[in-house]
Amino acid sequence: MAIDFYKYHALGNDYIVIDPNTSNFHLNQKAIQLICDRNFGIGSDGILYGPILKAEKIELKIFNPDGKVHMPGEKIDIEIKDDRIFMTGSVSAVAKGKFVEDFLRCF
């Protein structure tokens, strides 16, 4: 099975981006571990899964290489109002804001 993905480098880390809107691939812990493995997979510090479109918000889930959600339940919510982007989430999630801005330029 082939899936479309992007791989970005930002803030000293590299992340794989998978868009659930264009892929029928469902992530599970074992799949995430294999994808992030630097010897047997693509290799990365994690997976950004999104954008997940919900009403007027865009959600982005962050998975660690061990297959777990980065800090359980952590995500970045992105809201666009009047052509401005607002991001909310935990401090560590929002620290990846530069990456998210680059990520949004893809859409």
N, C-alpha and C positions, 0 to 999 in steps of 0.2 A: 504494500500500500504506500503510495506517495502522498506526502502532505507538504503544503506550502508553508514556509517559515522564513523568518528574517533572523539574522544574528547581528547584534549590535555590541559595541564596546563603549562603556561609559563609566566614569568615576573609578577606573581601575578594575572594573569587572566586565564580564561578557555575559550577555543574556540572549536567550532564544525567544523570539516572539512568535506566538501561534495565534492566529485569528479564528475564533470559534465560528464566526459568521461565514467563513469561506471554506472551512474544513469540517468534515464529518468525524474527525479523529477525536475520541474522548480520552482525556488524560486520566490515568490512574497512577498509583504510587510506583509500581514496577516500570511503567512506560517512562515516567519522568526520570527515574534513576538511570535507565538505559540511555535515554536521550542526552542527559547531562554528563554521562560517563565520558571522560576524555580519551579513553583507550578503545572503547567499543561503540560509542555513540558519536554525536556531533560534538559534545563537550561544551559545558558552560557552567556558570555560577548559579544558574537558575533559569526558570521559564516565566515569562510574562504572558499571561493568557488573557487576551482581550483584543479589541474592546467588547465588553458584554453590554449590550444596549438595553437600558431599562428606563422607560418613559423619557424624561428629559436628562437623564444621567448616563454617564459612561462609566463602567466599572472595569477595573483591571486587577486580576488576581496574580499574586506573586508566589511561585513555588520554589522551594529550596531544592538542591540536587538530591537530597534524600527522599524527595517525593512528597514532603509535607508542605502545607501552606505556610508561607513565611509568617511567623508569629500568629498562631491560629486565629482565623477570622480576619486577618489583616488584609486590607485591600486599599486601593486608591480609588476614590470617587472623583470623577471629572465632570463638571457641569459647565455647559456653554450657555451664556446669557449675553445678549447684546454684543456679540462677536468678541467676548472676553472669556477666557478659560479660568475656571476656579477649581482647585484641587483640594480635597480634604482627605485625611487619613492619618495614620500615626506618623510620628516624627521620622522614623526610618523610611517609611514609604514615601513621604513627601520629599525626602532628601534625594530621591531619584527623579525629582521634577524635571531636570534637564533632559534626562532620558525620555520621560513621558512626552515632553514637548517635541522631541525628535520623532518619537513614535507616532504622535498625532499627525505629523506632517505627511505620513504615508496615506492618510485617508482624505 
